[in-house]
Amino acid sequence: MSRPTANPASHATPHATRWAGVPLTDRRAERRALLVESAFRLFGDGGEAALSVRSVSRESGLNTRYFYESFADTDDLLGAVYDRVSAELAEVVGRAMSEAGDTLRARTRAGMAAVLHFSSADPRRGRVLFTDARANPVLAGRRAVTQDLLREAVLTEGWRLHPGSEPIAAVVGAAMYTGAMAELAQQWLAGHLGDDLDAVVDYALRLVLR
């Protein structure tokens, strides 16, 4: 009786099968996205201590060599996590403001509500954007850049709606709003402001636009 011949496909590794037929650039992009998503879950649930090359690779189902295909180290990866979450927030806020109309009050309120809701709807987002961004140097650096961009966006929005504003007053107002919004989100996520988002936003709006 002849021995059964082995099916070559049966010896293919899971990773080889997984990427079969996928262009190289698409493979890399998909693996990078898997690592970022895995790091988001690990960091969001367990903080910095939960993040390592091995834990992220295991969570994403990838060999550790694929980690270094996209990232130099876990700091580099954590920066990518922040970038992804902040880009998602920017999209949500932009959409909310565009749907709110064209008055300063309506757009400001929509933006505030969107930030608070987005950050608390999934606590892992809040941890990346605000809660741990104070202590972690990677997140703190990213957050500083984001706040600079937000301040410039607030200035642009203010001048668009009120072109006759005094320049110094506009700059001061933008700086105060940017810092206050970050602290408001921090306190909201910590549970110090209750659980009525609309009430919090209304109070904040009165202070900002009084």
WOTAHU-V212291 format. One record per pair of residues at least 4 apart in sequence whose ideal C-beta (glycine too) atoms are under 6 Angstrom apart, sorted by the first residue. I is the first residue (numbers start at 1). J is the second residue. If there is no record, write none. Layout:
{{I/J} {I/J}}
This chain:
{{12/16} {12/17} {19/27} {22/26} {22/27} {31/66} {32/70} {34/60} {35/56} {35/60} {36/80} {36/81} {36/84} {38/56} {38/59} {38/60} {39/43} {39/56} {39/77} {39/81} {40/44} {40/81} {42/46} {42/50} {42/51} {42/55} {42/59} {43/51} {44/124} {44/127} {46/50} {51/74} {53/64} {53/67} {57/62} {57/64} {57/67} {62/66} {71/76} {71/77} {72/76} {75/138} {78/138} {79/138} {79/142} {82/86} {82/128} {82/139} {82/142} {85/125} {85/128} {85/129} {86/146} {89/118} {92/114} {92/118} {93/111} {93/114} {96/110} {96/114} {97/107} {97/110} {97/111} {100/106} {100/107} {100/110} {101/106} {104/108} {104/161} {105/209} {109/201} {109/205} {112/201} {112/204} {113/117} {113/201} {114/118} {115/185} {116/188} {116/197} {117/121} {119/125} {119/126} {119/129} {119/185} {120/126} {125/129} {126/130} {126/131} {126/189} {127/131} {127/132} {130/185} {130/186} {130/189} {131/189} {132/136} {132/139} {133/139} {133/140} {133/143} {139/143} {147/178} {150/178} {151/174} {151/178} {154/174} {154/177} {155/170} {155/174} {158/162} {158/170} {159/163} {165/170} {176/180} {180/184} {184/204} {187/192} {187/193} {188/193} {193/200} {205/209} {206/210}}
